[in-house]
Amino acid sequence: SYDLLKLTENAAVFFQIFDMSGALVAQGRSLELSGRFVRVWRGEDGSGRRVLPGIYLYQVEVEADVGTTRRLGSVRVTY
């Protein structure tokens, strides 16, 4: 989840999921205005196949009128 505050126009939001070796697994993009947002990754790669259980890294990048902000974190996939 993330909050976008005090935006004067739509901001480009990019999402990326990486495996622990740094390989890109999935990605997405949206345009958002101010507000609270929740993104759910269903444990699928870019082709819609389920990934192996384990720890994955995510990056959320927002390009707004005041610059670019990036957040990183991890998510666990279990079945």
N, C-alpha and C positions, 0 to 999 in steps of 0.2 A: 504494500500500500504506500501511497505517497500523497502529499498535498501540494497543490499549485496555488499560490496566493498572489493577489494583486497583479495579475497579468492584464495588459492593455489590449492584447490580441491573442489569437490562437498560438499555442506553442507546439513545436514538433517534439514528440516523445518517442524515443527509440528503446526497445527492449531486446536484450540478447541473453541467451543461456549458453554456457560453456561447460564442457566436461573438465575434469581435473587436469587433463593434459593441455588445456587451453583451446581445444578444438570447438568451433562454433557448432552448437547443436540445434538451436532454434532462434528465431528473431521475429520482431514485429515492429510496427510503427503506427502512431495515431496522432491526431491533432486535438489538443485539449484547451479548454478555457480554465479559469480558476475553479478550484474545488478539491474534493477528496476522491481519490481513485484507488481501486483495488484491481490488481491483475492476477489472474489465476493461470498458471502453467499446468497443463494436464499430463506432464511427463512424456510428451511426444516430441520427436525430432521434426525437422522441417518438412519431411515427407509424410507425417502422420503416424509413424511407427513408434511404439512404446520404447522408451530408453531403458537401459539396464538400471536396476536399483543402485543407489549410491548417492554421493554428494555432488551437486552441481553448483556452479557459480553463476550469478546473474549480474547484469549491469543495466541500469536505467539511466538514460541520458535525456536531459531536457534542454532544448534550444529555445530560449526566450529572448525578449527584447533587451534584457540586461546581460546576456551572455549564456554560456553553456554550463550546466551543472550535471555531475555524474555521481551516482550512488552504486556501490557494490555490495554484494552479500552472498549468502549461500542458501541452498535449499536442498532438502533430503527427499529422495524418491524411494518409496517402499511399496511393495505389493503384497 
